[in-house]
Structure formats: C-alpha cells, structure tokens
Amino acid sequence: MTTARLDEIITAHSIREAPLMPILNEVQAEFGCIDEEAKRQIAKALNLTRTEVHGIVSFYHDYRETNAELPIIKLCRAEACQSRGSEALAAKAETMANGRASIEPVYCLGLCSVGPNAMIGESVHARLDEPGLEALIREL
C-alpha cells in the first residue's frame, strides 16, 4: 500500500459530505485490505480517531484488515436462497472448494428470485446448484 496513492484516494473523496465510507471502499478495492497504517492515515486526514475508523472497518464484513490468501466466494444464506437450496449447497461448498477458495456467508445479494446466489469479486452468479458452484470454483 503506497502512501502517495492512499493520499490521492483521500483527497479525491475529502470534498464529499461523509467521505469515510467512499474512501474505505476505494482503499479496499485498490489494495485488497485496509491495514493499520491506512486507518491511521485516513483518520488523520478526516480528523477522526483511529478507533473511529477501525470501528467502521471491523463492523462491515466486506472490509478486510489483511489481504485474503484465497479467492472469496460469498454464498447467499438469506431466507429466499435458503428456500431454493442454499443450505445444502453451503454444506458442500467447503468440500468443493478444497482449499482453492474461501466460502463466506452473506445475507442477501439482492437477487432473491433467482437464488441460490454467490458473488466472486464484483460478479454475481445466480441459480446455482452443485455443478454450477463446482464450475465456478474450477474457474478460479
């Protein structure tokens, strides 16, 4: 994580009202995590405490404090996807991933009518079944 790039991100959003979340979103997207140095730099620039920034980072599950070692598959576990078989899919997902990906539960990806759903990066995959999830894992 470069300090200069982090400064650019902070500067680009600092004119906004309530710039913290947009800054955190861009830092996460750019660097894959929001580490302690980034939290300190953001806090100083926004006249916040590091604890206030850390509270937001630790509250939202999409923010990471360290880079993920494996690709992440976010598997929807909300009620609509559960009614379409996501629980059975989740039970087998770790075995299918076999160390090639991390499976994380999320609660609603917003495609309730076409579940079960999963998200990899910014791509959402709908109407998943075991063969479909297995194919996604193989593509990683």
C-alpha positions in Angstrom: 0.0 0.0 0.0 1.6 3.2 -1.1 1.2 6.3 1.0 1.0 8.5 -2.1 -1.8 6.5 -3.7 -3.7 6.5 -0.4 -3.3 10.3 -0.2 -4.8 10.5 -3.8 -7.8 8.5 -2.7 -8.4 10.5 0.4 -8.0 13.8 -1.5 -10.4 12.7 -4.2 -13.2 12.0 -1.7 -12.4 14.6 1.0 -14.7 17.2 -0.6 -17.7 14.9 -0.2 -20.1 15.0 2.7 -19.3 12.0 4.9 -16.3 10.8 2.9 -15.2 7.9 5.1 -17.2 5.1 3.5 -16.3 6.1 -0.1 -12.6 6.3 1.0 -12.7 2.9 2.7 -14.5 1.4 -0.4 -11.8 2.6 -2.8 -8.9 1.6 -0.5 -10.4 -1.9 -0.1 -10.9 -2.2 -3.9 -7.4 -0.8 -4.7 -5.3 -2.6 -2.1 -7.4 -5.6 -1.1 -7.4 -4.5 2.6 -7.4 -1.6 5.0 -4.4 -2.1 7.2 -3.4 -0.2 10.4 -1.3 2.4 8.5 -4.2 3.1 6.2 -6.6 3.5 9.1 -4.1 6.0 10.8 -3.7 8.0 7.6 -7.4 8.1 6.9 -8.2 9.1 10.5 -5.6 11.9 10.5 -6.9 13.3 7.1 -10.5 13.3 8.2 -9.8 14.5 11.8 -11.2 11.2 13.3 -9.6 8.9 15.8 -8.0 5.7 14.5 -10.6 3.9 16.8 -13.5 5.5 14.9 -12.1 4.3 11.5 -11.3 0.9 13.0 -14.9 0.6 14.3 -16.3 1.1 10.8 -13.7 -1.3 9.2 -14.4 -4.0 11.8 -18.2 -3.6 11.6 -18.7 -4.2 7.9 -17.8 -7.7 6.8 -16.7 -6.6 3.3 -13.7 -4.7 4.7 -10.5 -6.7 5.4 -7.6 -5.7 7.6 -5.3 -8.1 5.8 -5.2 -9.4 2.2 -7.2 -12.6 1.6 -4.9 -15.5 0.7 -7.6 -17.3 -1.4 -10.3 -16.1 -3.7 -13.5 -15.5 -1.8 -16.9 -16.9 -2.8 -19.7 -15.1 -0.9 -22.6 -17.6 -0.8 -26.0 -16.1 0.0 -27.6 -17.6 3.1 -30.7 -15.4 3.3 -34.2 -16.9 3.5 -35.1 -16.7 -0.2 -31.9 -18.5 -1.2 -32.4 -21.0 1.7 -35.8 -21.9 0.3 -34.1 -22.6 -3.0 -31.4 -24.9 -1.6 -28.5 -22.7 -0.4 -28.2 -24.6 2.9 -27.4 -27.9 1.1 -25.1 -26.0 -1.3 -23.3 -24.3 1.7 -22.9 -27.7 3.4 -21.0 -29.0 0.4 -19.2 -25.8 -0.7 -16.2 -26.1 1.6 -15.6 -29.6 0.3 -15.9 -28.5 -3.3 -13.6 -25.5 -2.7 -10.9 -27.9 -1.3 -8.5 -25.2 -0.3 -8.9 -23.3 -3.6 -11.3 -20.7 -2.3 -12.8 -19.3 0.9 -16.5 -19.7 1.3 -18.1 -16.8 3.2 -21.8 -16.5 4.1 -23.6 -13.3 3.1 -27.2 -12.4 3.8 -28.8 -11.2 0.6 -27.1 -10.3 -2.7 -30.4 -8.8 -3.9 -31.3 -11.5 -6.4 -33.9 -13.3 -4.3 -36.0 -14.6 -7.2 -33.1 -16.4 -8.9 -31.3 -17.9 -5.9 -29.2 -19.5 -4.7 -26.6 -16.8 -5.5 -22.9 -16.3 -5.0 -20.6 -13.4 -5.5 -17.0 -13.6 -6.6 -15.3 -10.2 -6.8 -17.9 -8.0 -8.4 -19.6 -10.8 -10.3 -22.9 -12.3 -9.0 -23.8 -15.8 -10.1 -27.5 -16.8 -9.9 -29.5 -20.1 -10.0 -26.5 -22.0 -8.5 -26.6 -25.7 -8.0 -23.8 -28.1 -7.1 -22.5 -28.4 -10.7 -22.7 -24.7 -11.2 -20.8 -23.9 -8.0 -18.2 -26.6 -8.8 -17.7 -25.0 -12.2 -17.2 -21.6 -10.6 -14.6 -23.0 -8.2 -12.7 -24.7 -11.0 -12.5 -21.4 -12.9 -10.8 -19.6 -10.0 
